[in-house]
Amino acid sequence: MKGTFCNYIFLCLAVFLGTLSLLPPLAMYGLDSTPDVTFEPFIPQTAPEQVGAYAPNTKLDTDIKFIEGPHGAETVAFSKHGDMYFSNKAGEIRYIEAELLDGHISNNMSTYSGVANRTIGKLLVQAGRPVGMYIDAEDRLLVADAVKGLLRVDLETRDVNILTSGANGTKLIFLDDVKTGPDGMIYISDSARIGPLMDKNGDWNILTSATFAIASSKPDGRLLSYDPQTKETKVLMQGIRFANGVLVDPTGNSVYVCETSTYRVWRYWLKGINAGKSMVFIDNLPGYPDGINLGSDNRLYISLYGGRSKLVDWIHHFPSVKRLLLRIPFVKFPIYPPMIVIADPNSGEILDSLQGTRSSPLKSLTSAVEHDGRLYIGNLHLNFIGVYDLNGNRQ
């Protein structure tokens, strides 16, 4: 009798889980559309040990300050005058004037979540869902808008031009980051074939799309270039498993692009004997690489959205398990505290890291942009920009 009852329970559970695996992911409900998500296996290397440059520290706990208000400011950009530009989840691009910036920086925060203060700073323009931003040599704001494409905004007239929204006959589905080279060429990343989704508040949701695209391990991401002179958009690299942050190296000879799903950074050569070829530049990072920027010390600052877990690394082996777990209510993939990895731009050697703990207000981070001796730290879903003072903390 006992065996029959157990068999019945097992059968019911199997039917429930099987049915659940066929339904749309729970996080997709309440959105305007549900994308077709398929999953592929990924076999990660064993995560690096927490020694040397990865030795635990609490720098992002004890030395962090805050600019409260912006909700979902993935990154910031500074004009030649020193004004700070940022976006929010509502698609606004706002700015704080240079002379007022210090007054917005505080040592303490009472909360890390809740309703964002969208009125902080001044409104520049309303966009779709700006993600990456960069000031070009002519002091114009370049915007990687996940919804509209590559934008260029004149900071004086506030005119917005859509430079490109497609390449090789395909639409840019999830534009993520943008940087320029010394010759004015623009480089952008198109993360995946799952685009932003409209939520019930009328805002473009990119967190859900990114989560499922990264978990899927599908090689849908691309690195592209846009030539402002010829207005031509070229695909430089394909097959990237969630293409994220981009950066031109200090010599202008290559472009780095973060591959979030596989914990690595690629290098694509623009010049020299390797022109047109790509190589893994940094492999087996201890977390999910998001943004990548160059500091005034000529070192790379790579933002890891969150740290890896052994459980998730194991789950990546099994596409069906990933598909199933993402459909179980209230189940979230465990992510450990984020960090900023500092690396040599020539060799890729890891030199240092800035880390937090589980009690850190920085539950995740997406970028670290240096300006006047400070790192301005962006994130995807918190209502502040982090500020880390580099003066006296560099090694």
Secondary structure as a PSIPRED ss2 file (coil, helix, strand):
# PSIPRED VFORMAT (PSIPRED V4.0)

   1 M C   1.000  0.000  0.000
   2 K H   0.000  1.000  0.000
   3 G H   0.000  1.000  0.000
   4 T H   0.000  1.000  0.000
   5 F H   0.000  1.000  0.000
   6 C H   0.000  1.000  0.000
   7 N H   0.000  1.000  0.000
   8 Y H   0.000  1.000  0.000
   9 I H   0.000  1.000  0.000
  10 F H   0.000  1.000  0.000
  11 L H   0.000  1.000  0.000
  12 C H   0.000  1.000  0.000
  13 L H   0.000  1.000  0.000
  14 A H   0.000  1.000  0.000
  15 V H   0.000  1.000  0.000
  16 F H   0.000  1.000  0.000
  17 L H   0.000  1.000  0.000
  18 G H   0.000  1.000  0.000
  19 T H   0.000  1.000  0.000
  20 L H   0.000  1.000  0.000
  21 S H   0.000  1.000  0.000
  22 L H   0.000  1.000  0.000
  23 L C   1.000  0.000  0.000
  24 P C   1.000  0.000  0.000
  25 P C   1.000  0.000  0.000
  26 L H   0.000  1.000  0.000
  27 A H   0.000  1.000  0.000
  28 M H   0.000  1.000  0.000
  29 Y C   1.000  0.000  0.000
  30 G C   1.000  0.000  0.000
  31 L C   1.000  0.000  0.000
  32 D C   1.000  0.000  0.000
  33 S C   1.000  0.000  0.000
  34 T C   1.000  0.000  0.000
  35 P C   1.000  0.000  0.000
  36 D C   1.000  0.000  0.000
  37 V C   1.000  0.000  0.000
  38 T C   1.000  0.000  0.000
  39 F C   1.000  0.000  0.000
  40 E C   1.000  0.000  0.000
  41 P C   1.000  0.000  0.000
  42 F C   1.000  0.000  0.000
  43 I C   1.000  0.000  0.000
  44 P C   1.000  0.000  0.000
  45 Q C   1.000  0.000  0.000
  46 T C   1.000  0.000  0.000
  47 A C   1.000  0.000  0.000
  48 P C   1.000  0.000  0.000
  49 E C   1.000  0.000  0.000
  50 Q C   1.000  0.000  0.000
  51 V C   1.000  0.000  0.000
  52 G H   0.000  1.000  0.000
  53 A H   0.000  1.000  0.000
  54 Y H   0.000  1.000  0.000
  55 A C   1.000  0.000  0.000
  56 P C   1.000  0.000  0.000
  57 N C   1.000  0.000  0.000
  58 T C   1.000  0.000  0.000
  59 K H   0.000  1.000  0.000
  60 L H   0.000  1.000  0.000
  61 D H   0.000  1.000  0.000
  62 T H   0.000  1.000  0.000
  63 D C   1.000  0.000  0.000
  64 I E   0.000  0.000  1.000
  65 K E   0.000  0.000  1.000
  66 F E   0.000  0.000  1.000
  67 I E   0.000  0.000  1.000
  68 E E   0.000  0.000  1.000
  69 G C   1.000  0.000  0.000
  70 P C   1.000  0.000  0.000
  71 H C   1.000  0.000  0.000
  72 G C   1.000  0.000  0.000
  73 A C   1.000  0.000  0.000
  74 E C   1.000  0.000  0.000
  75 T C   1.000  0.000  0.000
  76 V E   0.000  0.000  1.000
  77 A E   0.000  0.000  1.000
  78 F E   0.000  0.000  1.000
  79 S C   1.000  0.000  0.000
  80 K C   1.000  0.000  0.000
  81 H C   1.000  0.000  0.000
  82 G C   1.000  0.000  0.000
  83 D C   1.000  0.000  0.000
  84 M E   0.000  0.000  1.000
  85 Y E   0.000  0.000  1.000
  86 F E   0.000  0.000  1.000
  87 S E   0.000  0.000  1.000
  88 N C   1.000  0.000  0.000
  89 K C   1.000  0.000  0.000
  90 A C   1.000  0.000  0.000
  91 G C   1.000  0.000  0.000
  92 E E   0.000  0.000  1.000
  93 I E   0.000  0.000  1.000
  94 R E   0.000  0.000  1.000
  95 Y E   0.000  0.000  1.000
  96 I E   0.000  0.000  1.000
  97 E C   1.000  0.000  0.000
  98 A H   0.000  1.000  0.000
  99 E H   0.000  1.000  0.000
 100 L H   0.000  1.000  0.000
 101 L H   0.000  1.000  0.000
 102 D H   0.000  1.000  0.000
 103 G H   0.000  1.000  0.000
 104 H H   0.000  1.000  0.000
 105 I E   0.000  0.000  1.000
 106 S E   0.000  0.000  1.000
 107 N C   1.000  0.000  0.000
 108 N C   1.000  0.000  0.000
 109 M C   1.000  0.000  0.000
 110 S C   1.000  0.000  0.000
 111 T C   1.000  0.000  0.000
 112 Y C   1.000  0.000  0.000
 113 S C   1.000  0.000  0.000
 114 G C   1.000  0.000  0.000
 115 V C   1.000  0.000  0.000
 116 A C   1.000  0.000  0.000
 117 N C   1.000  0.000  0.000
 118 R C   1.000  0.000  0.000
 119 T C   1.000  0.000  0.000
 120 I C   1.000  0.000  0.000
 121 G C   1.000  0.000  0.000
 122 K E   0.000  0.000  1.000
 123 L E   0.000  0.000  1.000
 124 L E   0.000  0.000  1.000
 125 V E   0.000  0.000  1.000
 126 Q E   0.000  0.000  1.000
 127 A C   1.000  0.000  0.000
 128 G C   1.000  0.000  0.000
 129 R C   1.000  0.000  0.000
 130 P E   0.000  0.000  1.000
 131 V E   0.000  0.000  1.000
 132 G E   0.000  0.000  1.000
 133 M E   0.000  0.000  1.000
 134 Y E   0.000  0.000  1.000
 135 I E   0.000  0.000  1.000
 136 D C   1.000  0.000  0.000
 137 A C   1.000  0.000  0.000
 138 E C   1.000  0.000  0.000
 139 D C   1.000  0.000  0.000
 140 R C   1.000  0.000  0.000
 141 L E   0.000  0.000  1.000
 142 L E   0.000  0.000  1.000
 143 V E   0.000  0.000  1.000
 144 A E   0.000  0.000  1.000
 145 D E   0.000  0.000  1.000
 146 A C   1.000  0.000  0.000
 147 V C   1.000  0.000  0.000
 148 K C   1.000  0.000  0.000
 149 G E   0.000  0.000  1.000
 150 L E   0.000  0.000  1.000
 151 L E   0.000  0.000  1.000
 152 R E   0.000  0.000  1.000
 153 V E   0.000  0.000  1.000
 154 D C   1.000  0.000  0.000
 155 L C   1.000  0.000  0.000
 156 E C   1.000  0.000  0.000
 157 T C   1.000  0.000  0.000
 158 R C   1.000  0.000  0.000
 159 D C   1.000  0.000  0.000
 160 V E   0.000  0.000  1.000
 161 N E   0.000  0.000  1.000
 162 I E   0.000  0.000  1.000
 163 L E   0.000  0.000  1.000
 164 T E   0.000  0.000  1.000
 165 S C   1.000  0.000  0.000
 166 G E   0.000  0.000  1.000
 167 A E   0.000  0.000  1.000
 168 N C   1.000  0.000  0.000
 169 G C   1.000  0.000  0.000
 170 T E   0.000  0.000  1.000
 171 K E   0.000  0.000  1.000
 172 L C   1.000  0.000  0.000
 173 I C   1.000  0.000  0.000
 174 F C   1.000  0.000  0.000
 175 L E   0.000  0.000  1.000
 176 D E   0.000  0.000  1.000
 177 D E   0.000  0.000  1.000
 178 V E   0.000  0.000  1.000
 179 K E   0.000  0.000  1.000
 180 T E   0.000  0.000  1.000
 181 G C   1.000  0.000  0.000
 182 P C   1.000  0.000  0.000
 183 D C   1.000  0.000  0.000
 184 G C   1.000  0.000  0.000
 185 M C   1.000  0.000  0.000
 186 I E   0.000  0.000  1.000
 187 Y E   0.000  0.000  1.000
 188 I E   0.000  0.000  1.000
 189 S E   0.000  0.000  1.000
 190 D E   0.000  0.000  1.000
 191 S C   1.000  0.000  0.000
 192 A C   1.000  0.000  0.000
 193 R C   1.000  0.000  0.000
 194 I C   1.000  0.000  0.000
 195 G C   1.000  0.000  0.000
 196 P C   1.000  0.000  0.000
 197 L E   0.000  0.000  1.000
 198 M E   0.000  0.000  1.000
 199 D C   1.000  0.000  0.000
 200 K C   1.000  0.000  0.000
 201 N C   1.000  0.000  0.000
 202 G C   1.000  0.000  0.000
 203 D C   1.000  0.000  0.000
 204 W E   0.000  0.000  1.000
 205 N E   0.000  0.000  1.000
 206 I C   1.000  0.000  0.000
 207 L H   0.000  1.000  0.000
 208 T H   0.000  1.000  0.000
 209 S H   0.000  1.000  0.000
 210 A H   0.000  1.000  0.000
 211 T H   0.000  1.000  0.000
 212 F H   0.000  1.000  0.000
 213 A H   0.000  1.000  0.000
 214 I H   0.000  1.000  0.000
 215 A H   0.000  1.000  0.000
 216 S H   0.000  1.000  0.000
 217 S C   1.000  0.000  0.000
 218 K C   1.000  0.000  0.000
 219 P C   1.000  0.000  0.000
 220 D C   1.000  0.000  0.000
 221 G E   0.000  0.000  1.000
 222 R E   0.000  0.000  1.000
 223 L E   0.000  0.000  1.000
 224 L E   0.000  0.000  1.000
 225 S E   0.000  0.000  1.000
 226 Y E   0.000  0.000  1.000
 227 D E   0.000  0.000  1.000
 228 P C   1.000  0.000  0.000
 229 Q C   1.000  0.000  0.000
 230 T C   1.000  0.000  0.000
 231 K C   1.000  0.000  0.000
 232 E E   0.000  0.000  1.000
 233 T E   0.000  0.000  1.000
 234 K E   0.000  0.000  1.000
 235 V E   0.000  0.000  1.000
 236 L E   0.000  0.000  1.000
 237 M E   0.000  0.000  1.000
 238 Q E   0.000  0.000  1.000
 239 G E   0.000  0.000  1.000
 240 I E   0.000  0.000  1.000
 241 R C   1.000  0.000  0.000
 242 F C   1.000  0.000  0.000
 243 A E   0.000  0.000  1.000
 244 N E   0.000  0.000  1.000
 245 G E   0.000  0.000  1.000
 246 V E   0.000  0.000  1.000
 247 L E   0.000  0.000  1.000
 248 V E   0.000  0.000  1.000
 249 D C   1.000  0.000  0.000
 250 P C   1.000  0.000  0.000
 251 T C   1.000  0.000  0.000
 252 G C   1.000  0.000  0.000
 253 N C   1.000  0.000  0.000
 254 S E   0.000  0.000  1.000
 255 V E   0.000  0.000  1.000
 256 Y E   0.000  0.000  1.000
 257 V E   0.000  0.000  1.000
 258 C E   0.000  0.000  1.000
 259 E E   0.000  0.000  1.000
 260 T H   0.000  1.000  0.000
 261 S H   0.000  1.000  0.000
 262 T H   0.000  1.000  0.000
 263 Y C   1.000  0.000  0.000
 264 R E   0.000  0.000  1.000
 265 V E   0.000  0.000  1.000
 266 W E   0.000  0.000  1.000
 267 R E   0.000  0.000  1.000
 268 Y E   0.000  0.000  1.000
 269 W E   0.000  0.000  1.000
 270 L C   1.000  0.000  0.000
 271 K C   1.000  0.000  0.000
 272 G C   1.000  0.000  0.000
 273 I C   1.000  0.000  0.000
 274 N C   1.000  0.000  0.000
 275 A C   1.000  0.000  0.000
 276 G C   1.000  0.000  0.000
 277 K C   1.000  0.000  0.000
 278 S E   0.000  0.000  1.000
 279 M E   0.000  0.000  1.000
 280 V E   0.000  0.000  1.000
 281 F E   0.000  0.000  1.000
 282 I E   0.000  0.000  1.000
 283 D C   1.000  0.000  0.000
 284 N C   1.000  0.000  0.000
 285 L C   1.000  0.000  0.000
 286 P C   1.000  0.000  0.000
 287 G E   0.000  0.000  1.000
 288 Y E   0.000  0.000  1.000
 289 P E   0.000  0.000  1.000
 290 D E   0.000  0.000  1.000
 291 G E   0.000  0.000  1.000
 292 I E   0.000  0.000  1.000
 293 N E   0.000  0.000  1.000
 294 L E   0.000  0.000  1.000
 295 G C   1.000  0.000  0.000
 296 S C   1.000  0.000  0.000
 297 D C   1.000  0.000  0.000
 298 N C   1.000  0.000  0.000
 299 R C   1.000  0.000  0.000
 300 L E   0.000  0.000  1.000
 301 Y E   0.000  0.000  1.000
 302 I E   0.000  0.000  1.000
 303 S E   0.000  0.000  1.000
 304 L E   0.000  0.000  1.000
 305 Y E   0.000  0.000  1.000
 306 G E   0.000  0.000  1.000
 307 G E   0.000  0.000  1.000
 308 R C   1.000  0.000  0.000
 309 S C   1.000  0.000  0.000
 310 K H   0.000  1.000  0.000
 311 L H   0.000  1.000  0.000
 312 V H   0.000  1.000  0.000
 313 D H   0.000  1.000  0.000
 314 W H   0.000  1.000  0.000
 315 I H   0.000  1.000  0.000
 316 H C   1.000  0.000  0.000
 317 H C   1.000  0.000  0.000
 318 F C   1.000  0.000  0.000
 319 P H   0.000  1.000  0.000
 320 S H   0.000  1.000  0.000
 321 V H   0.000  1.000  0.000
 322 K H   0.000  1.000  0.000
 323 R H   0.000  1.000  0.000
 324 L H   0.000  1.000  0.000
 325 L H   0.000  1.000  0.000
 326 L C   1.000  0.000  0.000
 327 R C   1.000  0.000  0.000
 328 I C   1.000  0.000  0.000
 329 P C   1.000  0.000  0.000
 330 F C   1.000  0.000  0.000
 331 V C   1.000  0.000  0.000
 332 K C   1.000  0.000  0.000
 333 F C   1.000  0.000  0.000
 334 P C   1.000  0.000  0.000
 335 I C   1.000  0.000  0.000
 336 Y E   0.000  0.000  1.000
 337 P C   1.000  0.000  0.000
 338 P C   1.000  0.000  0.000
 339 M E   0.000  0.000  1.000
 340 I E   0.000  0.000  1.000
 341 V E   0.000  0.000  1.000
 342 I E   0.000  0.000  1.000
 343 A E   0.000  0.000  1.000
 344 D C   1.000  0.000  0.000
 345 P C   1.000  0.000  0.000
 346 N C   1.000  0.000  0.000
 347 S C   1.000  0.000  0.000
 348 G C   1.000  0.000  0.000
 349 E C   1.000  0.000  0.000
 350 I E   0.000  0.000  1.000
 351 L E   0.000  0.000  1.000
 352 D E   0.000  0.000  1.000
 353 S E   0.000  0.000  1.000
 354 L E   0.000  0.000  1.000
 355 Q E   0.000  0.000  1.000
 356 G C   1.000  0.000  0.000
 357 T C   1.000  0.000  0.000
 358 R C   1.000  0.000  0.000
 359 S C   1.000  0.000  0.000
 360 S C   1.000  0.000  0.000
 361 P C   1.000  0.000  0.000
 362 L C   1.000  0.000  0.000
 363 K C   1.000  0.000  0.000
 364 S C   1.000  0.000  0.000
 365 L C   1.000  0.000  0.000
 366 T C   1.000  0.000  0.000
 367 S E   0.000  0.000  1.000
 368 A E   0.000  0.000  1.000
 369 V E   0.000  0.000  1.000
 370 E E   0.000  0.000  1.000
 371 H E   0.000  0.000  1.000
 372 D C   1.000  0.000  0.000
 373 G C   1.000  0.000  0.000
 374 R E   0.000  0.000  1.000
 375 L E   0.000  0.000  1.000
 376 Y E   0.000  0.000  1.000
 377 I E   0.000  0.000  1.000
 378 G E   0.000  0.000  1.000
 379 N C   1.000  0.000  0.000
 380 L C   1.000  0.000  0.000
 381 H C   1.000  0.000  0.000
 382 L C   1.000  0.000  0.000
 383 N C   1.000  0.000  0.000
 384 F E   0.000  0.000  1.000
 385 I E   0.000  0.000  1.000
 386 G E   0.000  0.000  1.000
 387 V E   0.000  0.000  1.000
 388 Y E   0.000  0.000  1.000
 389 D E   0.000  0.000  1.000
 390 L C   1.000  0.000  0.000
 391 N C   1.000  0.000  0.000
 392 G C   1.000  0.000  0.000
 393 N C   1.000  0.000  0.000
 394 R C   1.000  0.000  0.000
 395 Q C   1.000  0.000  0.000
